[in-house]
Amino acid sequence: MKKKKKQPKPTSIYKDVKIDAKLIKNEEWLTTEEVLKHLNISRSTLFRLRKTHQIIDVKIGCSPMFPKSLLNKMLLLKSIRNFNKE
């Protein structure tokens, strides 16, 4: 019998992001379609980002909703990290 190799746990880029309760109250929540347009990505890319915990979503009913301010912070953090690598 073959042993399954353990997959490394995905690391979230949100460990550096602080969430303020006041911001959540006034948060603009995006649907999947709105996120696809906002980030200019495909549905499969969004699914992969959700699966690897690189993007935050909250299920409301059966629909995932995405906080716009955290998506913008994610983009900013990724661009800073890419800039620092160069």
Backbone as a printed PyTorch tensor [residue, N CA C, xyz], in Angstrom:
tensor([[[  0.8460,  -1.1730,   0.0000],
         [  0.0000,   0.0000,   0.0000],
         [  0.8980,   1.2460,   0.0000]],

        [[  0.6030,   2.1580,  -0.9160],
         [  1.3700,   3.3940,  -1.0150],
         [  0.8940,   4.4070,   0.0170]],

        [[  1.8630,   5.1040,   0.5930],
         [  1.5150,   6.1750,   1.5190],
         [  1.3380,   7.4630,   0.7270]],

        [[  0.3310,   8.2030,   1.1040],
         [  0.1040,   9.4910,   0.4520],
         [  1.0890,  10.5030,   1.0040]],

        [[  1.6600,  11.2780,   0.1120],
         [  2.5460,  12.3400,   0.5470],
         [  1.7000,  13.4750,   1.1040]],

        [[  2.1720,  14.0280,   2.2060],
         [  1.4420,  15.1470,   2.7900],
         [  1.7010,  16.4020,   1.9730]],

        [[  0.6270,  17.0550,   1.6220],
         [  0.7210,  18.3150,   0.8970],
         [  1.0840,  19.4110,   1.8850]],

        [[  1.9990,  20.3210,   1.5180],
         [  2.2810,  21.4350,   2.4240],
         [  1.0650,  22.3320,   2.5420]],

        [[  0.8490,  22.8380,   3.7400],
         [ -0.2900,  23.7220,   3.9440],
         [ -0.0490,  25.0290,   3.2060]],

        [[ -1.0700,  25.5260,   2.5190],
         [ -0.8990,  26.8030,   1.8240],
         [ -0.7520,  27.9300,   2.8390]],

        [[  0.0950,  28.8790,   2.4870],
         [  0.2780,  30.0150,   3.3870],
         [ -0.5960,  31.1540,   2.9080]],

        [[ -1.2490,  31.7670,   3.8380],
         [ -2.1270,  32.8810,   3.5100],
         [ -1.3260,  34.1680,   3.4980]],

        [[ -1.5880,  35.0140,   2.5290],
         [ -0.8960,  36.3020,   2.4870],
         [ -1.5420,  37.2810,   3.4440]],

        [[ -2.6450,  36.8800,   4.0580],
         [ -3.3740,  37.7820,   4.9470],
         [ -2.8580,  37.7800,   6.3740]],

        [[ -1.7640,  37.0790,   6.6440],
         [ -1.2560,  37.0740,   8.0040],
         [ -0.7820,  38.4610,   8.4290]],

        [[ -0.4490,  39.3250,   7.4700],
         [  0.0120,  40.6840,   7.7620],
         [ -1.1240,  41.7040,   7.7740]],

        [[ -2.3310,  41.2890,   7.3840],
         [ -3.4470,  42.2280,   7.2580],
         [ -4.2330,  42.2720,   8.5550]],

        [[ -4.4280,  43.4590,   9.0460],
         [ -5.2310,  43.6520,  10.2590],
         [ -6.6610,  43.9800,   9.8470]],

        [[ -7.6210,  43.3270,  10.4870],
         [ -9.0270,  43.5510,  10.1640],
         [ -9.6530,  44.3890,  11.2720]],

        [[-10.2150,  45.5020,  10.8860],
         [-10.8590,  46.4010,  11.8290],
         [-12.3710,  46.1640,  11.7710]],

        [[-12.9870,  45.9730,  12.9310],
         [-14.4270,  45.6940,  12.9850],
         [-15.2480,  46.8250,  12.3740]],

        [[-14.8000,  48.0630,  12.4990],
         [-15.5250,  49.1940,  11.9170],
         [-15.5210,  49.1310,  10.3950]],

        [[-14.4150,  48.6480,   9.8300],
         [-14.3400,  48.5320,   8.3760],
         [-15.3020,  47.4780,   7.8490]],

        [[-15.4640,  46.4000,   8.5990],
         [-16.3450,  45.3200,   8.1500],
         [-17.7900,  45.7940,   8.0820]],

        [[-18.1750,  46.6580,   9.0180],
         [-19.5410,  47.1820,   9.0080],
         [-19.8550,  47.9120,   7.7130]],

        [[-18.9070,  48.7090,   7.2480],
         [-19.1050,  49.5300,   6.0550],
         [-18.4730,  48.9060,   4.8110]],

        [[-18.1640,  47.6390,   4.8910],
         [-17.4760,  46.9540,   3.8030],
         [-18.3550,  46.8220,   2.5640]],

        [[-17.7160,  46.9330,   1.4170],
         [-18.3970,  46.6510,   0.1530],
         [-18.0870,  45.2030,  -0.2070]],

        [[-19.1150,  44.3810,  -0.3230],
         [-18.9550,  42.9630,  -0.6050],
         [-19.2000,  42.7040,  -2.0830]],

        [[-18.3120,  41.9210,  -2.6890],
         [-18.3960,  41.6200,  -4.1120],
         [-18.8280,  40.1750,  -4.3400]],

        [[-19.6060,  39.9840,  -5.3730],
         [-19.9830,  38.6330,  -5.7850],
         [-18.8350,  38.0420,  -6.6030]],

        [[-18.9510,  36.7840,  -6.9420],
         [-17.9210,  36.1250,  -7.7430],
         [-17.7190,  36.8500,  -9.0720]],

        [[-18.8050,  37.1720,  -9.7410],
         [-18.6990,  37.8590, -11.0370],
         [-18.0170,  39.2200, -10.9070]],

        [[-18.3440,  39.9380,  -9.8440],
         [-17.7350,  41.2540,  -9.6280],
         [-16.2350,  41.1270,  -9.3380]],

        [[-15.8440,  40.0670,  -8.6130],
         [-14.4210,  39.8440,  -8.3260],
         [-13.6720,  39.5140,  -9.6080]],

        [[-14.2860,  38.7060, -10.4580],
         [-13.6420,  38.3580, -11.7250],
         [-13.3420,  39.6090, -12.5460]],

        [[-14.2850,  40.5360, -12.5650],
         [-14.0800,  41.7900, -13.2940],
         [-13.0830,  42.7010, -12.5790]],

        [[-13.2090,  42.7880, -11.2510],
         [-12.3570,  43.6790, -10.4560],
         [-10.8800,  43.2780, -10.5480]],

        [[-10.6070,  41.9780, -10.4760],
         [ -9.2290,  41.4930, -10.5230],
         [ -8.7790,  41.0900, -11.9180]],

        [[ -9.7050,  41.0730, -12.8550],
         [ -9.4260,  40.6770, -14.2390],
         [ -8.7780,  39.2860, -14.2820]],

        [[ -9.4460,  38.3190, -13.6390],
         [ -8.9610,  36.9440, -13.6060],
         [-10.0710,  36.0060, -14.0710]],

        [[ -9.6910,  34.7670, -14.3330],
         [-10.6700,  33.7750, -14.7610],
         [-11.3140,  33.1200, -13.5410]],

        [[-12.4040,  32.4280, -13.7920],
         [-13.1070,  31.7240, -12.7200],
         [-12.2050,  30.6400, -12.1120]],

        [[-11.4310,  29.9460, -12.9520],
         [-10.5470,  28.8950, -12.4280],
         [ -9.4320,  29.4840, -11.5560]],

        [[ -8.9420,  30.6630, -11.9010],
         [ -7.9290,  31.3220, -11.0750],
         [ -8.5190,  31.7010,  -9.7240]],

        [[ -9.7260,  32.2310,  -9.7270],
         [-10.3920,  32.5870,  -8.4800],
         [-10.6030,  31.3400,  -7.6220]],

        [[-11.0180,  30.2480,  -8.2370],
         [-11.2100,  28.9940,  -7.5060],
         [ -9.8920,  28.5390,  -6.8830]],

        [[ -8.7970,  28.6140,  -7.6560],
         [ -7.4950,  28.2010,  -7.1410],
         [ -7.0460,  29.0890,  -5.9750]],

        [[ -7.2710,  30.3920,  -6.0720],
         [ -6.9110,  31.3070,  -4.9940],
         [ -7.7110,  31.0160,  -3.7250]],

        [[ -8.9900,  30.6890,  -3.8960],
         [ -9.8280,  30.3300,  -2.7420],
         [ -9.3520,  29.0170,  -2.1330]],

        [[ -9.0600,  28.0340,  -2.9690],
         [ -8.6560,  26.7100,  -2.5030],
         [ -7.3390,  26.7610,  -1.7340]],

        [[ -6.4220,  27.6130,  -2.1530],
         [ -5.1140,  27.7270,  -1.5000],
         [ -5.1090,  28.8000,  -0.4130]],

        [[ -6.2770,  29.3180,  -0.0810],
         [ -6.4470,  30.3140,   0.9910],
         [ -5.6450,  31.5870,   0.7460]],

        [[ -5.4980,  31.9660,  -0.4970],
         [ -4.8150,  33.2050,  -0.8210],
         [ -5.7910,  34.3570,  -0.9800]],

        [[ -7.0560,  34.0390,  -0.8950],
         [ -8.0860,  35.0630,  -1.0180],
         [ -9.1820,  34.7350,   0.0030]],

        [[ -9.6940,  35.7550,   0.6320],
         [-10.7040,  35.5720,   1.6730],
         [-12.1010,  35.6680,   1.0770]],

        [[-12.9460,  34.7320,   1.4680],
         [-14.3490,  34.8150,   1.0740],
         [-15.2100,  34.3660,   2.2480]],

        [[-16.4320,  34.8330,   2.2380],
         [-17.4060,  34.4740,   3.2640],
         [-18.6330,  33.9560,   2.5390]],

        [[-19.0890,  32.7800,   2.9370],
         [-20.2890,  32.2400,   2.3000],
         [-21.5200,  32.8360,   2.9600]],

        [[-22.3450,  33.4580,   2.1510],
         [-23.6320,  33.9830,   2.6020],
         [-24.6800,  33.1720,   1.8530]],

        [[-25.3590,  32.3140,   2.5910],
         [-26.2330,  31.3470,   1.9390],
         [-25.3400,  30.3320,   1.2490]],

        [[-25.4770,  30.1840,  -0.0460],
         [-24.5920,  29.2790,  -0.7910],
         [-23.6640,  30.0570,  -1.7260]],

        [[-23.6630,  31.3820,  -1.6010],
         [-22.8390,  32.2140,  -2.4740],
         [-21.6420,  32.7920,  -1.7280]],

        [[-20.4350,  32.6300,  -2.2920],
         [-19.2810,  33.2690,  -1.6590],
         [-19.3010,  34.7760,  -1.9350]],

        [[-18.9800,  35.5540,  -0.9120],
         [-18.8860,  37.0060,  -1.0440],
         [-17.4800,  37.4080,  -0.6270]],

        [[-16.9620,  38.4450,  -1.2620],
         [-15.5760,  38.8430,  -1.0740],
         [-15.5070,  40.2950,  -0.6180]],

        [[-14.7630,  40.5910,   0.4660],
         [-14.6160,  41.9730,   0.9160],
         [-13.6700,  42.7380,  -0.0080]],

        [[-14.1690,  43.8060,  -0.5980],
         [-13.4090,  44.5510,  -1.5980],
         [-12.1330,  45.1570,  -1.0260]],

        [[-12.1920,  45.7050,   0.1740],
         [-10.9990,  46.3420,   0.7330],
         [ -9.8800,  45.3250,   0.9590]],

        [[-10.2280,  44.0950,   1.3620],
         [ -9.1940,  43.0830,   1.5480],
         [ -8.6310,  42.5920,   0.2200]],

        [[ -9.4480,  42.5580,  -0.8060],
         [ -8.9380,  42.2110,  -2.1340],
         [ -7.9260,  43.2540,  -2.5960]],

        [[ -8.2450,  44.5260,  -2.3410],
         [ -7.3260,  45.5940,  -2.7290],
         [ -6.0280,  45.5210,  -1.9260]],

        [[ -6.1300,  45.1790,  -0.6370],
         [ -4.9250,  45.0130,   0.1810],
         [ -4.0930,  43.8500,  -0.3230]],

        [[ -4.7650,  42.7630,  -0.7380],
         [ -4.0610,  41.6150,  -1.2740],
         [ -3.2570,  42.0070,  -2.5090]],

        [[ -3.8760,  42.7690,  -3.4010],
         [ -3.1790,  43.2140,  -4.6020],
         [ -1.9780,  44.0830,  -4.2560]],

        [[ -2.1610,  44.9670,  -3.3130],
         [ -1.0840,  45.8500,  -2.8960],
         [  0.0770,  45.0600,  -2.2870]],

        [[ -0.2330,  44.1160,  -1.3880],
         [  0.8170,  43.3070,  -0.7710],
         [  1.5710,  42.4810,  -1.8000]],

        [[  0.8460,  41.8900,  -2.7400],
         [  1.5020,  41.0940,  -3.7830],
         [  2.3980,  41.9570,  -4.6560]],

        [[  1.9370,  43.1470,  -5.0060],
         [  2.7540,  44.0160,  -5.8510],
         [  4.0040,  44.4910,  -5.1090]],

        [[  3.8710,  44.7550,  -3.8120],
         [  5.0470,  45.1570,  -3.0140],
         [  6.0450,  44.0140,  -2.9350]],

        [[  5.5560,  42.7990,  -2.6910],
         [  6.4540,  41.6510,  -2.6210],
         [  7.1520,  41.3960,  -3.9650]],

        [[  6.4220,  41.5420,  -5.0500],
         [  7.0310,  41.3670,  -6.3700],
         [  8.0660,  42.4360,  -6.6410]],

        [[  7.7990,  43.6610,  -6.2130],
         [  8.7230,  44.7580,  -6.4020],
         [  9.9990,  44.5230,  -5.5900]],

        [[  9.8540,  44.0180,  -4.3670],
         [ 11.0180,  43.7620,  -3.5040],
         [ 11.8820,  42.6110,  -4.0020]],

        [[ 11.2980,  41.6950,  -4.7660],
         [ 12.0650,  40.5800,  -5.3070],
         [ 13.0250,  41.0330,  -6.4040]],

        [[ 12.6920,  42.1050,  -7.0580],
         [ 13.5180,  42.5780,  -8.1840],
         [ 14.7550,  43.2540,  -7.7590]]])
